[in-house]
């Protein structure tokens, strides 16, 4: 009898639309990742080894780091809730919604919420829950679970999305990706403005100072953590790093592995709720730390799976996932697992049980591509074999699956046959002769279905002459001069050479300008006395007569007065209708083209988030070389919230088609002051 998992696999293999969508995802993700890794500031092997050590340190000393993180976060004003399981997590969220009389909840993408079934529970309680990530929004309209950790709608083609929008939103059918993205932007804008509560995930928590880090591309992550008066963050207890330097390392590896970017468009650092002088941000921040099987998994042979930083690189590299997609990973009831692919085949049985999810590990070639792609060097093939062997969970109530008699006898016979050299050699020759008799014209053998291999796997026909016999006596010409010198003293990383960052200001400006324009941003170099004229010229070009801005005292002297004298109306109040916003920048990062904006009095974040066009004024002297310099600065550590912005908002959630301008600004224009 074919089980449910096999049925879904067969259905996936026969789905033409799915096959086209998965092929496009794998091709673009893998090539983008390879290009992004070539720009690393150090050697990939060294950096992933460091990242692995950081994650091992946290998992091995989880209680100590959790205690430190909780203490720091609470002292910052974040309300901490410890949830042992999915039910308790849902109860905490429901309690917070009741306390705040909430009706509308805006969510950014969070795998923990999928893991615990949060949306269904909130909707059952009468709450309106809206997914705001474009991919999540699409699958919510379709009533489907995510098909990928990073790209929820990876299984859909643009025509299918067009049909969904026509049916669910009542808009005319179109398969134009830009038009569909604009529709989502328009429909979700009011949700952000009206939401009582914003719910997000957390990519990393920093133990030394209680900071939460979120990485997103579309702008919805910033929206739900900035605009509603209450913010609820969900975080697995293992998603910690010791300090800001370690966070910088993770941020250097995560976007490159996940989406092939040097930095996501928005990296948000949250340290506290809105402070007394802060112009915006939630009055309450709640963090729910979710166990839900993680402590038990830590005590199991699958503990290494907790190192995962949820980049999805192993899914993109896996040849099996590339053929069947995420929705094929189902239990016997046909329910899709939250975590598919190689890492899902470890995490799902590790967190939720071997009996229900252990079969996933057999959907693997054990080729090792997943291990090669992993930015924290998880030995996924080894863990997959452990799942296949069984008995990997701590849950003592779980039944061990009995081995069928024919499999047990077959394994015992194979063991007896293989431990003797002559027996093995003779058996190999016999198998080769029999296969030639049974299937003389084929190089493959199809085993009976009852073996478990007969559904979809073929075996190469054994050769009549074993490898040893064919090798002996052959002459081998080896050119050892072509083997590279592996002396570590003489080995120099080519990646390190490429990524050397210049130190003088002029070169930093050029590097920053090059990276920003590559992201779709624009830059104008000018002097302070030219700034008002340059911005006015751009406003005229875009036919803009009204802007919102930071407080005039937080911008270069005379800028606001200059614009007002030219007929530009400048407001410092929140206004969702105004097309352009003008902010300063605390700093910038040359190697990624990133702006750094901290939240403080007179510097509202809505200025760089709500309008379609973001003008940012940057002093050339404030351009830093790299991410660690910014993350370890006092300004960033002390701010209640910091936004790192790398170009206009973007998405590739529909058929891997890059589209600019989702929920955040469509244009980012930097005016760099050279003094």
matplotlib code that plots the C-alpha trace (Angstrom):
import matplotlib.pyplot as plt

x = [0.0, 1.3, 1.4, 0.3, 3.8, 4.3, 1.0, 1.9, 5.3, 3.7, 1.2, 4.0, 6.1, 3.1, 2.3, 3.7, 3.2, 4.9, 7.9, 8.4, 8.1, 10.6, 13.1, 13.0, 13.5, 16.5, 18.2, 17.9, 18.6, 21.7, 23.2, 22.4, 23.9, 27.1, 27.5, 26.8, 29.3, 32.0, 31.7, 32.2, 34.7, 36.5, 36.8, 33.5, 34.9, 36.4, 33.3, 30.9, 33.3, 33.1, 29.3, 29.0, 31.1, 28.9, 25.7, 27.2, 28.2, 24.6, 23.0, 25.5, 25.0, 21.4, 20.1, 22.9, 22.4, 18.6, 18.9, 21.2, 19.0, 15.8, 17.4, 18.6, 15.4, 13.3, 15.5, 15.0, 11.2, 10.3, 7.7, 8.9, 6.6, 8.0, 5.9, 6.5, 4.4, 2.1, -1.0, 0.7, 2.1, -1.4, -2.8, -0.2, -1.1, -4.8, -4.3, -2.4, -5.1, -7.8, -5.9, -5.6, -9.1, -7.5, -9.5, -7.1, -3.7, -1.1, 1.6, 4.9, 6.4, 7.2, 7.7, 7.1, 3.5, 3.1, 4.5, 2.0, -1.1, -1.5, -3.6, -6.3, -6.4, -6.8, -9.4, -11.3, -11.3, -13.0, -9.9, -9.0, -5.4, -3.8, -0.5, 1.4, 4.5, 3.5, 4.1, 2.3, -0.6, -1.0, -1.1, -3.4, -5.9, -5.6, -5.9, -2.5, 0.5, 3.9, 5.8, 9.3, 10.9, 11.9, 9.6, 6.1, 4.5, 7.4, 5.1, 2.9, 3.2, 2.2, -0.9, -2.1, -1.5, -3.5, -6.4, -6.2, -6.3, -9.2, -11.2, -10.4, -9.8, -12.3, -9.7, -9.3, -7.2, -3.5, -0.4, 1.8, 3.9, 4.4, 0.6, -0.1, 2.5, 0.9, -2.5, -1.1, 0.5, -2.7, -4.9, -2.5, -1.7, -4.8, -4.2, -0.8, -2.4, -5.4, -3.8, -4.1, -1.3, 1.7, 3.1, 6.6, 9.2, 12.7, 15.8, 18.2, 18.2, 21.4, 22.2, 24.5, 21.9, 18.5, 18.3, 15.9, 17.0, 14.6, 15.6, 13.0, 12.9, 9.4, 9.0, 6.1, 8.4, 9.2, 5.5, 4.2, 7.0, 6.7, 3.1, 0.7, 0.7, 1.5, 4.1, 4.3, 7.4, 7.7, 11.1, 12.3, 14.5, 17.5, 17.7, 20.3, 23.8, 26.1, 26.9, 26.6, 29.8, 28.4, 25.2, 27.2, 28.7, 25.3, 23.9, 26.8, 25.9, 22.1, 21.0, 23.6, 22.5, 18.8, 18.2, 21.6, 21.8, 24.7, 22.1, 18.3, 16.6, 15.7, 17.6, 15.7, 17.3, 14.8, 16.0, 12.9, 9.4, 8.9, 10.8, 9.5, 11.0, 10.6, 8.4, 6.9, 7.1, 4.9, 4.1, 4.3, 6.7, 6.0, 8.5, 7.2, 10.1, 8.8, 10.2, 7.7, 10.1, 13.4, 14.8, 13.9, 15.5, 18.6, 18.9, 18.5, 20.9, 19.4, 20.6, 22.9, 19.7, 19.1, 22.0, 19.8, 19.3, 16.4, 18.0, 16.5, 19.7, 19.5, 16.1, 17.3, 20.3, 18.4, 17.6, 14.6, 13.0, 13.6, 11.4, 8.6, 8.4, 7.4, 3.8, 4.8, 6.2, 3.1, 2.2, -0.2, -3.1, -2.0, -1.0, 2.0, 4.9, 6.0, 9.6, 10.2, 13.4, 16.6, 16.5, 12.8, 13.5, 15.6, 13.6, 10.2, 10.9, 13.2, 10.4, 7.2, 8.1, 9.9, 6.7, 4.9, 7.7, 10.6, 9.7, 10.8, 14.5, 14.1, 13.3, 17.0, 19.8, 22.4, 24.4, 25.7, 24.6, 22.6, 25.7, 27.8, 25.1, 24.6, 26.1, 26.6, 27.9, 25.2, 26.1, 22.7, 23.5, 24.7, 21.5, 19.3, 20.9, 20.2, 16.5, 16.4, 18.0, 15.1, 15.0, 16.1, 13.5, 13.4, 9.6, 9.4, 5.7, 6.5, 6.2, 9.2, 8.2, 8.7, 10.9, 9.0, 10.1, 11.3, 13.4, 14.9, 15.8, 17.2, 19.5, 20.8, 21.6, 23.3, 25.4, 26.5, 27.3, 29.2, 31.6, 33.4, 35.5, 35.0, 31.3, 30.8, 32.8, 30.9, 27.5, 28.4, 29.2, 26.1, 23.9, 25.6, 24.9, 21.2, 20.6, 21.9, 19.6, 16.5, 17.2, 19.7, 19.1, 18.9, 21.6, 19.1, 17.1, 13.6, 13.0, 9.6, 7.4, 7.3, 11.1, 10.3, 12.5, 10.2, 7.9, 10.4, 14.0, 16.1, 19.4, 22.4, 22.9, 25.9, 28.9, 30.0, 33.6, 33.9, 35.8, 38.9, 39.3, 38.9, 41.4, 44.2, 46.8, 45.7, 48.4, 47.6, 49.4, 49.1, 50.3, 51.0, 52.4, 48.8, 47.8, 47.7, 50.0, 47.9, 50.5, 48.3, 51.2, 51.1, 47.4, 45.7, 41.9, 40.8, 37.5, 39.5, 41.4, 38.2, 36.5, 39.2, 37.5, 39.4, 39.9, 40.1, 36.9, 36.9, 37.2, 34.5, 32.2, 32.8, 32.3, 29.1, 27.8, 28.6, 26.7, 23.7, 23.2, 23.5, 20.6, 18.5, 19.1, 20.4, 23.1, 23.9, 27.3, 27.1, 28.3, 26.2, 25.4, 24.1, 21.9, 18.6, 18.9, 19.7, 16.8, 14.4, 15.5, 14.7, 11.3, 10.5, 11.5, 9.0, 6.4, 6.3, 5.2, 4.7, 7.1, 7.3, 10.7, 12.7, 12.7, 14.6, 17.2, 18.1, 18.8, 21.6, 21.1, 19.0, 17.7, 14.0, 14.0, 15.5, 12.8, 10.0, 11.3, 11.0, 7.4, 7.7, 5.4, 7.3, 5.5, 6.9, 3.7, 2.6, 0.8, 0.2, -0.8, 2.5, 4.6, 8.2, 10.0, 13.3, 15.5, 19.1, 21.3, 23.3, 25.8, 26.2, 28.0, 30.3, 30.5, 26.7, 25.3, 23.3, 21.9, 21.7, 18.8, 18.3, 15.0, 15.2, 13.5, 12.9, 13.8, 10.6, 10.9, 7.7, 9.6, 11.7, 9.0, 5.6, 6.2, 6.9, 10.2, 12.8, 15.4, 18.3, 21.0, 24.3, 27.6, 30.5, 32.5, 29.8, 30.3, 31.7, 33.7, 31.6, 28.7, 30.6, 31.7, 28.0, 26.6, 29.1, 28.6, 27.1, 24.4, 23.0, 23.2, 21.4, 18.6, 15.2, 15.1, 17.5, 16.7, 19.4, 18.1, 19.7, 17.9, 14.2, 11.9, 11.7, 10.3, 10.7, 7.8, 5.9, 7.7, 11.1, 10.5, 12.2, 9.8, 10.7, 8.5, 6.3, 5.3, 8.3, 9.6, 9.9, 12.9, 15.7, 17.8, 20.9, 22.4, 25.9, 27.6, 31.3, 32.8]
y = [0.0, 3.4, 5.8, 9.4, 10.8, 8.7, 9.9, 13.5, 12.9, 11.4, 14.2, 16.8, 15.0, 15.1, 18.8, 20.7, 24.1, 23.1, 21.7, 24.9, 27.0, 24.9, 24.8, 28.6, 28.9, 26.6, 28.1, 31.7, 31.1, 29.0, 31.4, 34.5, 32.8, 31.9, 35.5, 36.9, 34.6, 36.0, 39.4, 38.1, 40.1, 36.9, 33.3, 31.4, 28.3, 30.4, 32.4, 29.5, 27.7, 30.8, 30.9, 27.2, 27.8, 30.7, 28.6, 25.6, 27.8, 29.0, 25.6, 24.0, 26.7, 27.6, 28.2, 30.6, 32.6, 32.6, 33.9, 36.7, 37.6, 37.6, 39.8, 42.3, 42.4, 42.9, 45.7, 47.3, 47.3, 44.3, 42.0, 38.4, 35.3, 31.8, 29.3, 25.6, 24.5, 25.6, 25.9, 28.1, 30.4, 30.9, 31.6, 34.3, 36.0, 35.8, 37.3, 40.2, 40.8, 40.8, 43.2, 45.6, 45.0, 44.2, 43.3, 43.6, 41.9, 42.5, 39.8, 39.7, 36.3, 34.1, 30.3, 29.9, 31.1, 28.5, 25.9, 26.6, 27.2, 30.8, 32.2, 29.5, 29.9, 33.7, 33.5, 31.0, 33.6, 36.2, 38.2, 39.3, 38.2, 39.5, 38.2, 41.1, 39.4, 39.1, 35.4, 34.8, 37.0, 35.0, 31.7, 33.0, 34.0, 30.5, 28.8, 27.0, 26.6, 27.9, 25.8, 27.1, 28.6, 31.8, 31.9, 30.8, 30.9, 29.2, 26.5, 29.0, 30.5, 34.1, 33.0, 31.1, 34.2, 36.3, 33.9, 34.0, 37.9, 37.9, 35.4, 36.7, 40.4, 41.0, 42.7, 42.2, 39.3, 40.0, 38.0, 41.1, 40.7, 44.4, 45.0, 42.2, 43.6, 47.1, 45.6, 43.9, 47.2, 49.1, 46.5, 46.0, 49.7, 50.3, 47.1, 48.5, 51.9, 50.3, 47.3, 47.2, 44.7, 43.8, 40.3, 39.4, 36.7, 37.2, 36.1, 36.6, 37.7, 39.2, 38.0, 40.8, 43.6, 42.0, 43.2, 41.6, 41.4, 41.1, 40.9, 41.6, 42.9, 44.3, 46.8, 44.9, 43.8, 47.4, 48.4, 45.8, 46.6, 50.4, 51.5, 49.5, 50.4, 46.9, 44.6, 40.8, 39.0, 35.2, 33.5, 30.0, 29.8, 28.6, 31.7, 33.6, 34.9, 36.0, 39.6, 42.2, 41.1, 37.6, 39.2, 41.0, 37.7, 36.1, 39.0, 38.7, 35.0, 34.8, 37.0, 35.7, 32.1, 32.8, 35.2, 35.9, 39.4, 41.1, 42.6, 42.4, 45.7, 46.1, 44.9, 46.1, 46.1, 46.5, 47.1, 48.5, 49.8, 53.4, 55.7, 58.9, 61.1, 58.7, 60.1, 56.7, 53.0, 50.7, 51.5, 47.8, 45.1, 41.5, 38.7, 35.1, 32.7, 29.4, 25.9, 23.6, 20.6, 22.4, 21.5, 17.8, 18.0, 19.5, 16.3, 14.0, 12.8, 15.6, 18.5, 19.8, 20.7, 23.5, 25.4, 26.2, 29.9, 29.3, 30.5, 27.9, 27.3, 23.6, 23.5, 25.3, 23.0, 19.7, 17.8, 16.1, 19.3, 20.7, 18.1, 17.7, 21.1, 21.8, 20.7, 17.1, 16.8, 15.5, 13.2, 10.3, 12.6, 14.6, 17.7, 19.7, 20.0, 23.6, 22.7, 20.8, 19.8, 18.6, 20.7, 20.0, 16.3, 16.8, 19.5, 18.0, 14.6, 16.3, 18.7, 16.8, 13.1, 10.4, 8.3, 11.1, 12.8, 10.3, 9.2, 12.6, 11.6, 8.9, 11.6, 12.4, 11.3, 12.0, 13.8, 16.3, 19.4, 20.6, 20.4, 22.3, 25.1, 25.4, 28.7, 27.1, 23.8, 21.5, 17.9, 17.2, 13.9, 12.5, 13.7, 12.3, 8.9, 9.2, 9.8, 6.9, 4.7, 5.6, 6.3, 9.8, 11.6, 11.9, 11.4, 8.1, 7.7, 7.4, 4.0, 2.5, 1.4, -2.3, -3.5, -5.9, -9.5, -9.6, -6.4, -7.8, -11.1, -9.4, -7.1, -10.1, -12.0, -8.9, -8.5, -12.1, -11.9, -8.6, -9.3, -12.0, -10.9, -14.0, -14.3, -10.6, -11.0, -14.1, -12.6, -9.5, -11.6, -13.7, -10.5, -9.2, -12.5, -12.7, -9.0, -9.7, -12.6, -10.7, -7.4, -7.9, -4.6, -2.2, -0.8, -0.5, -2.8, -2.1, -3.8, -5.0, -2.5, -4.3, -3.5, 0.2, 0.9, -0.1, 3.0, 5.5, 4.2, 2.2, 0.5, 0.3, -3.2, -4.8, -5.3, -8.9, -7.9, -6.2, -2.9, -4.5, -6.9, -4.1, -1.9, -4.3, -4.2, -0.9, 1.7, 5.1, 8.3, 10.9, 14.4, 15.4, 18.7, 19.9, 19.4, 22.9, 23.8, 23.3, 24.7, 27.0, 29.5, 30.0, 29.7, 33.0, 33.4, 34.8, 36.0, 38.0, 39.7, 40.7, 42.1, 44.3, 47.6, 50.9, 53.1, 56.7, 58.8, 59.2, 55.5, 54.8, 57.2, 55.5, 52.0, 53.1, 54.8, 51.7, 49.4, 51.6, 52.1, 48.3, 48.0, 50.4, 53.4, 56.8, 59.1, 62.8, 64.2, 67.8, 70.4, 71.7, 75.0, 73.1, 70.6, 72.6, 73.2, 69.6, 68.2, 70.9, 69.9, 66.3, 67.2, 69.3, 66.3, 64.1, 66.8, 66.9, 70.0, 68.5, 66.4, 65.0, 65.2, 64.8, 67.8, 70.6, 70.6, 67.0, 67.9, 70.1, 73.7, 75.7, 72.8, 73.0, 76.8, 76.6, 74.1, 76.2, 79.4, 77.6, 76.7, 73.2, 72.4, 70.6, 68.7, 66.8, 64.9, 61.5, 61.6, 58.5, 60.5, 62.5, 61.0, 61.9, 61.9, 63.5, 62.0, 62.1, 59.1, 58.2, 56.3, 54.2, 51.0, 51.1, 47.4, 46.9, 50.4, 50.5, 53.5, 53.4, 55.3, 55.3, 56.2, 59.1, 62.5, 64.4, 61.4, 59.4, 56.2, 56.7, 59.3, 56.6, 54.0, 55.4, 57.6, 56.2, 58.2, 58.4, 61.2, 60.6, 63.2, 61.5, 63.0, 61.4, 61.3, 59.0, 56.2, 53.1, 50.3, 47.4, 46.0, 45.3, 48.9, 50.0, 47.2, 47.8, 51.6, 53.2, 55.0, 51.7, 49.9, 52.7, 53.3, 51.8, 50.8, 51.0, 50.5, 49.5, 50.3, 48.8, 50.4, 50.4, 47.8, 44.7, 41.2, 38.1, 36.2, 35.8, 33.3, 34.7, 38.0, 40.9, 43.8, 47.1, 48.9, 46.6, 48.1, 50.4, 53.2, 52.6, 55.0, 55.7, 58.8, 59.7, 63.2, 62.7, 65.8, 66.1, 68.7]
z = [0.0, -0.9, 2.1, 2.1, 1.7, -1.5, -2.8, -2.4, -4.0, -7.0, -7.3, -7.1, -9.8, -12.1, -11.5, -14.5, -13.0, -9.8, -11.7, -13.7, -10.5, -8.6, -11.4, -11.6, -7.8, -7.6, -10.6, -9.5, -5.8, -6.4, -8.8, -6.7, -3.6, -5.4, -6.6, -3.1, -1.4, -3.8, -2.1, 1.5, 3.6, 4.5, 3.4, 3.3, 5.0, 7.8, 8.3, 8.4, 10.9, 13.1, 12.8, 13.7, 16.8, 17.8, 17.4, 19.2, 22.1, 22.4, 22.1, 24.5, 27.1, 26.3, 29.8, 30.6, 27.5, 27.9, 31.4, 30.3, 27.3, 29.4, 32.1, 29.6, 27.5, 30.6, 31.9, 28.5, 29.0, 26.8, 28.4, 28.3, 28.2, 28.4, 26.5, 26.9, 24.0, 21.1, 23.3, 25.8, 23.1, 21.7, 25.1, 25.7, 22.4, 23.1, 26.6, 25.1, 22.5, 25.2, 27.4, 24.5, 23.1, 19.8, 16.7, 13.8, 13.8, 11.1, 10.8, 9.1, 8.2, 11.2, 11.0, 14.7, 14.2, 11.4, 13.7, 16.4, 14.2, 15.5, 12.7, 13.0, 16.8, 16.6, 13.9, 16.0, 18.7, 16.4, 15.5, 12.0, 11.1, 8.0, 6.6, 5.1, 3.5, -0.2, -0.4, 2.9, 1.8, -1.4, 0.3, 3.0, 0.3, -1.1, 2.3, 1.9, 4.2, 3.1, 0.6, 1.5, 4.6, 2.8, -0.3, 0.9, -2.6, -4.4, -5.7, -7.7, -11.1, -11.9, -13.7, -10.6, -8.5, -11.0, -10.8, -7.0, -6.9, -9.3, -7.3, -3.8, -4.3, -7.1, -9.3, -13.1, -14.0, -14.9, -14.9, -14.7, -11.5, -11.0, -11.2, -8.7, -6.3, -6.6, -5.8, -2.7, -1.6, -2.0, -0.2, 2.7, 3.3, 5.4, 7.4, 8.6, 9.5, 11.3, 13.0, 16.8, 17.1, 15.0, 15.1, 13.9, 14.2, 15.4, 13.4, 16.3, 19.9, 21.3, 24.8, 25.9, 25.5, 24.9, 21.3, 18.8, 15.1, 12.2, 8.5, 5.8, 2.2, 1.6, 4.4, 6.1, 9.0, 9.8, 9.4, 12.0, 14.5, 14.1, 13.5, 15.8, 19.5, 20.5, 19.1, 19.8, 18.7, 18.6, 18.9, 19.3, 22.5, 20.5, 18.2, 20.2, 19.6, 22.5, 21.3, 18.6, 16.9, 16.5, 15.2, 12.5, 11.5, 11.2, 9.2, 6.8, 6.1, 6.4, 3.5, 1.2, 1.9, 1.9, -1.0, -2.5, -1.1, 0.8, 3.1, 3.2, 2.4, 6.0, 9.0, 12.1, 15.6, 18.4, 22.0, 23.8, 23.4, 22.6, 24.9, 26.3, 23.6, 20.7, 18.0, 17.0, 17.8, 19.9, 23.5, 24.3, 23.1, 24.1, 23.4, 23.6, 23.9, 22.5, 23.5, 21.8, 21.8, 21.5, 24.9, 24.3, 20.8, 22.5, 24.5, 21.5, 18.8, 16.6, 18.7, 16.0, 14.0, 16.5, 15.0, 12.0, 11.2, 8.9, 5.7, 3.4, 1.5, 2.0, 0.4, -2.7, -3.0, -2.4, -5.6, -4.0, -2.7, -6.2, -7.6, -5.0, -3.2, 0.3, 0.2, -0.4, 3.1, 4.8, 7.7, 7.4, 7.8, 4.8, 6.9, 5.5, 7.9, 8.8, 8.0, 4.7, 2.9, 4.4, 7.6, 7.9, 7.8, 10.9, 12.7, 12.2, 13.8, 16.3, 17.5, 16.8, 16.7, 14.8, 14.3, 12.5, 10.6, 10.5, 6.9, 5.6, 6.0, 3.3, 0.7, 0.3, -1.9, 0.9, -1.8, 0.7, -1.3, 1.8, 4.0, 1.5, 1.3, 5.1, 6.5, 9.9, 8.6, 9.9, 9.0, 7.5, 5.8, 9.2, 10.9, 8.1, 8.6, 12.4, 11.7, 9.3, 12.0, 14.4, 18.1, 17.8, 20.0, 23.7, 24.0, 25.9, 25.0, 21.3, 19.8, 18.0, 14.5, 14.2, 11.3, 8.9, 9.0, 5.4, 5.9, 9.2, 7.6, 4.5, 6.6, 8.6, 5.4, 4.0, 7.1, 7.0, 3.3, 3.5, 6.4, 4.4, 1.5, -0.6, 0.2, -0.8, -4.0, -5.1, -4.2, -6.2, -9.3, -8.8, -8.6, -11.8, -13.6, -12.4, -13.4, -16.8, -17.2, -15.8, -17.6, -20.4, -22.2, -19.2, -17.1, -14.2, -11.9, -10.8, -7.4, -6.2, -4.5, -1.2, -0.7, -0.3, -3.3, -6.0, -6.0, -7.5, -7.2, -9.6, -8.9, -11.2, -12.4, -10.6, -12.9, -13.5, -12.6, -9.2, -9.0, -7.4, -10.4, -12.9, -11.1, -10.6, -13.3, -14.8, -15.4, -13.9, -15.0, -12.3, -12.7, -9.1, -10.2, -10.7, -7.1, -5.4, -2.6, 0.6, 3.0, 5.3, 5.5, 1.7, 1.2, 0.5, 0.3, -3.1, -1.4, 1.1, -1.7, -3.5, -0.4, 0.9, 1.8, 1.3, 4.3, 3.0, 2.8, -1.0, -1.6, 1.0, -0.8, -4.1, -2.6, -0.9, -4.1, -6.2, -3.8, -3.4, -7.1, -7.7, -5.3, -7.3, -5.1, -6.3, -4.9, -5.4, -4.1, -3.0, -0.5, 2.4, 0.7, -2.4, -0.5, -0.6, -4.3, -5.1, -3.1, -4.6, -8.1, -7.4, -5.9, -9.0, -11.2, -9.3, -9.2, -5.4, -3.4, 0.1, 2.2, 5.7, 7.4, 10.5, 12.9, 11.2, 14.1, 13.2, 9.6, 8.2, 9.2, 6.8, 4.7, 5.8, 5.6, 2.1, 0.9, 2.4, 0.7, -2.6, -2.0, -0.6, 2.3, 5.0, 7.8, 10.7, 11.5, 10.4, 7.0, 5.0, 1.9, 1.3, -1.4, -0.1, 3.2, 4.1, 6.8, 7.9, 8.5, 11.6, 9.5, 6.3, 5.4, 2.4, 1.6, 1.4, 0.4, 3.6, 5.5, 9.3, 11.0, 14.8, 16.4, 18.8, 19.5, 16.3, 14.1, 13.4, 11.5, 9.5, 7.4, 5.9, 5.8, 4.7, 1.6, -1.8, -2.1, 0.7, 0.6, 3.0, 3.9, 4.7, 5.8, 3.9, 7.2, 8.7, 6.1, 8.0, 6.3, 7.5, 9.5, 12.8, 13.1, 13.1, 15.2, 18.0, 18.1, 21.2, 19.2, 17.8, 21.1, 23.0, 20.5, 21.1, 17.4, 14.5, 10.8, 8.4, 4.9, 1.7, -1.3, -2.2, -0.8, -3.0, -3.4, -5.6, -4.1, -7.4, -9.7, -8.6, -10.5, -8.8, -8.2, -6.6, -4.2, -2.1, 1.3, 1.8, -0.5, -4.3, -4.4, -2.1, -3.0, -0.9, -0.8, 0.4, 1.8, 1.1, 3.4]

ax = plt.figure().add_subplot(projection="3d")
ax.plot(x, y, z, "-o")
ax.set_aspect("equal")
plt.show()
